[in-house]
């Protein structure tokens, strides 16, 4: 409130000065009513001296207090001055140094990011090349025993048909094992199965008592690698009899 009063230009008067002024203003009326003594006789000695000094220059102490307030600013003003000193803007050279430091950091991070991206791209390309190059490595390793059994069968000079048949059966077993290990499965539909155009290839249509477009027989098995068809099964399918067609 004191700061607001000073800002508004209000005159601040001490309580003692206000009391003396009040008594001075009302003293003539009191003397008239009561037949009182002169003003100097109504006051005590120290009050009389103070009253006389104030009457000579009533704003003397006010001016002194005002000068003291101007010389000693309020704590709030001192804090504001200190805050302004602390919040002084940085110099142009300081700003230039900060900008240069940030530019250096950004450039370094950019170079690191580009290097990491190039290394990742190079590694990915190498992995793709290796995948194409060694895609059949597992299947080739599984086919080696099959080749061994076929060579052994050709080297047999005994002329024993049963031995040859046993060798062929062993070779077929190894081949089936290789297919199983590399996720190669047979497509071998049974008679009466519905024709699947995605896995079966109709090679011939024959009259049959079965429903039309059902498998009658398998001419050649098909094969699939996981869910991908390597070769569809070649089948014969049923068609309606001629007399049924005429009707």
C-alpha positions as MATLAB code, in Angstrom:
seq = 'XXXXXXXXXXXXXXXXXXXXXXXXXXXXXXXXXXXXXXXXXXXXXXXXXXXXXXXXXXXXXXXXXXXXXXXXXXXXXXXXXXXXXXXXXXXXXXXXXXXXXXXXXXXXXXXXXXXXXXXXXXXXXXXXXXXXXXXXXXXXXXXXXXXXXXXXXXXXXXXXXXXXXXXXXXXXXXXXXXXXXXXXXXXXXXXXXXXXXXXXXXXXXXXXXXXXXXXXXXXXXXXXXXXXXXXXXXXXXXXXXXXXXXX';
ca = [
       0.000    0.000    0.000;
       2.881    2.329    0.747;
       4.325    1.751   -2.713;
       0.916    2.388   -4.286;
       0.525    5.605   -2.322;
       3.947    6.839   -3.440;
       3.138    5.934   -7.063;
      -0.142    7.889   -6.859;
       1.632   10.955   -5.436;
      -0.284   10.911   -2.131;
       1.084   12.847    0.890;
       1.875   10.600    3.839;
       1.476   12.200    7.304;
       2.616   10.611   10.515;
      -0.042    9.884   13.202;
       1.552   12.350   15.646;
       1.500   15.150   13.103;
      -2.128   14.358   12.245;
      -3.106   14.464   15.961;
      -1.437   17.829   16.525;
      -3.116   19.316   13.473;
      -6.476   18.055   14.673;
      -6.009   19.583   18.121;
      -4.820   22.843   16.586;
      -7.878   23.102   14.334;
     -10.382   22.394   17.125;
      -8.663   24.328   19.916;
     -10.298   27.762   19.162;
     -13.807   26.244   19.433;
     -12.927   24.577   22.717;
     -11.557   27.828   24.164;
     -14.685   29.694   23.120;
     -17.025   27.120   24.660;
     -15.134   26.483   27.855;
     -13.443   29.838   28.284;
     -10.213   27.936   28.131;
      -6.768   29.241   28.547;
      -4.576   30.197   25.580;
      -3.322   27.328   23.443;
       0.181   27.496   24.827;
      -1.174   26.928   28.350;
      -3.259   23.861   27.338;
      -0.199   21.875   26.326;
       2.512   20.323   28.354;
       6.025   21.804   28.018;
       7.359   19.212   25.541;
       4.100   19.383   23.557;
       4.349   23.173   23.453;
       7.883   23.051   22.052;
       6.933   20.477   19.433;
       3.807   22.418   18.535;
       5.755   25.629   18.008;
       8.335   23.925   15.816;
       5.637   22.330   13.705;
       3.738   25.573   13.300;
       6.851   27.320   11.995;
       7.348   24.691    9.250;
       4.571   22.049    9.353;
       5.953   20.096    6.308;
       9.503   19.977    7.591;
       9.351   16.396    8.829;
       7.306   15.295    5.866;
       9.974   16.605    3.464;
      12.667   14.859    5.480;
      10.771   11.544    5.411;
      10.192   11.916    1.693;
      13.892   12.453    1.043;
      14.722    9.405    3.147;
      12.253    7.298    1.180;
      13.824    8.446   -2.064;
      17.321    7.643   -0.803;
      16.262    4.234    0.593;
      14.023    2.508   -1.984;
      11.630   -0.191   -0.901;
      12.821   -3.795   -0.817;
      10.495   -4.610   -3.722;
      12.226   -2.009   -5.884;
      15.627   -3.420   -4.912;
      14.502   -6.936   -5.860;
      13.176   -5.703   -9.191;
      16.476   -3.963   -9.882;
      18.403   -7.145   -9.024;
      16.158   -9.241  -11.271;
      16.681   -6.839  -14.143;
      20.437   -7.051  -13.655;
      20.353  -10.865  -13.615;
      18.039  -11.053  -16.661;
      20.314   -8.951  -18.819;
      20.335  -10.313  -22.421;
      23.477  -12.123  -23.612;
      25.874  -10.327  -25.867;
      26.084  -10.817  -29.629;
      29.349  -12.726  -29.277;
      27.777  -15.147  -26.786;
      24.886  -15.830  -29.141;
      27.280  -16.439  -32.023;
      29.242  -18.927  -29.915;
      26.066  -20.794  -28.950;
      24.918  -20.962  -32.567;
      28.304  -22.282  -33.691;
      28.241  -24.953  -30.988;
      24.745  -26.097  -31.980;
      25.718  -26.203  -35.656;
      28.698  -28.392  -34.803;
      26.551  -30.819  -32.832;
      23.943  -31.059  -35.582;
      26.611  -31.642  -38.227;
      28.209  -34.398  -36.161;
      24.858  -36.112  -35.578;
      24.036  -35.872  -39.283;
      27.327  -37.496  -40.290;
      26.841  -40.292  -37.771;
      23.322  -40.927  -39.014;
      24.491  -41.122  -42.636;
      27.286  -43.538  -41.718;
      24.900  -45.805  -39.808;
      22.432  -45.750  -42.694;
      25.118  -46.722  -45.212;
      26.354  -49.570  -43.017;
      22.812  -50.864  -42.545;
      22.088  -50.708  -46.285;
      25.348  -52.497  -47.110;
      24.646  -55.239  -44.554;
      21.103  -55.705  -45.857;
      22.301  -56.024  -49.452;
      24.886  -58.612  -48.414;
      22.241  -60.649  -46.585;
      19.990  -60.616  -49.665;
      22.862  -61.712  -51.899;
      23.745  -64.562  -49.529;
      20.099  -65.654  -49.394;
      19.946  -65.912  -53.198;
      23.325  -67.587  -53.413;
      22.722  -70.251  -50.765;
      18.947  -70.659  -51.083;
      19.252  -74.325  -52.145;
      22.016  -75.215  -49.700;
      19.821  -77.277  -47.400;
      18.052  -79.098  -50.229;
      21.362  -79.830  -51.951;
      22.735  -81.353  -48.756;
      19.623  -83.549  -48.490;
      20.032  -84.756  -52.086;
      23.583  -86.027  -51.624;
      22.536  -89.434  -50.176;
      20.125  -89.930  -53.103;
      22.959  -89.523  -55.556;
      25.089  -91.940  -53.549;
      22.419  -94.686  -53.712;
      21.903  -94.234  -57.443;
      25.630  -94.562  -58.086;
      25.771  -97.691  -55.938;
      22.875  -99.228  -57.932;
      24.665  -98.582  -61.221;
      27.882 -100.154  -59.934;
      26.090 -103.394  -58.986;
      27.035 -106.078  -61.531;
      25.334 -109.035  -59.852;
      22.215 -108.869  -62.022;
      20.030 -109.577  -59.004;
      16.703 -107.867  -59.601;
      15.687 -107.993  -55.957;
      18.889 -106.237  -54.930;
      18.280 -103.559  -57.557;
      14.749 -103.081  -56.313;
      15.957 -102.776  -52.741;
      18.472 -100.127  -53.791;
      15.819  -98.149  -55.639;
      13.538  -98.320  -52.604;
      16.332  -97.034  -50.368;
      16.949  -94.188  -52.806;
      13.267  -93.281  -52.823;
      13.186  -93.290  -49.033;
      16.134  -90.898  -48.908;
      14.453  -88.655  -51.455;
      11.216  -88.553  -49.455;
      13.239  -87.738  -46.358;
      14.945  -84.885  -48.186;
      11.564  -83.542  -49.334;
      10.189  -83.685  -45.813;
      13.181  -81.851  -44.342;
      12.865  -79.074  -46.926;
       9.053  -78.768  -46.536;
       8.246  -80.280  -49.939;
       4.946  -82.153  -49.877;
       3.060  -84.239  -52.450;
      -0.222  -83.179  -54.055;
      -1.959  -86.501  -54.568;
      -5.777  -86.176  -54.670;
      -7.982  -89.223  -54.200;
     -10.791  -90.314  -56.555;
     -13.961  -88.412  -55.793;
     -12.154  -85.282  -54.500;
     -13.421  -81.979  -55.830;
     -11.252  -80.475  -58.542;
      -9.136  -77.644  -57.113;
      -7.970  -75.380  -59.958;
      -5.197  -73.967  -57.732;
      -3.639  -77.389  -57.024;
      -4.973  -79.659  -59.772;
      -4.680  -79.534  -63.533;
      -7.387  -81.359  -65.489;
      -5.692  -83.230  -68.319;
      -8.693  -85.263  -69.478;
     -12.448  -85.479  -68.857;
     -14.062  -88.910  -68.844;
     -17.611  -90.112  -68.403;
     -18.134  -91.435  -64.935;
     -20.801  -92.169  -62.381;
     -19.110  -89.629  -60.104;
     -20.226  -86.054  -59.844;
     -18.938  -83.812  -62.625;
     -15.663  -81.976  -61.956;
     -14.441  -84.536  -59.462;
     -11.130  -86.360  -59.658;
     -11.281  -89.775  -61.312;
      -7.565  -90.591  -61.322;
      -4.088  -89.086  -60.965;
      -1.795  -89.133  -63.992;
       1.140  -87.403  -62.253;
       1.539  -86.220  -58.694;
       2.007  -82.587  -57.877;
       4.333  -80.998  -55.356;
       4.226  -77.903  -53.140;
       6.899  -76.059  -51.220;
       5.185  -75.063  -47.982;
       2.065  -73.258  -49.315;
       3.458  -72.563  -52.794;
       2.604  -74.995  -55.583;
       5.685  -76.184  -57.469;
       3.707  -78.334  -59.860;
      -0.049  -79.061  -59.865;
      -1.256  -82.626  -59.884;
      -2.256  -83.774  -63.378;
      -5.614  -85.532  -63.097;
      -8.569  -86.860  -65.053;
     -11.968  -85.508  -64.092;
     -15.480  -86.843  -64.374;
     -18.082  -85.508  -66.754;
     -21.750  -86.291  -67.175;
     -22.704  -89.348  -69.219;
     -23.795  -88.849  -72.836;
     -27.413  -89.916  -72.253;
     -27.685  -87.506  -69.333;
     -26.350  -84.755  -71.571;
     -28.941  -85.601  -74.284;
     -31.765  -85.345  -71.763;
];
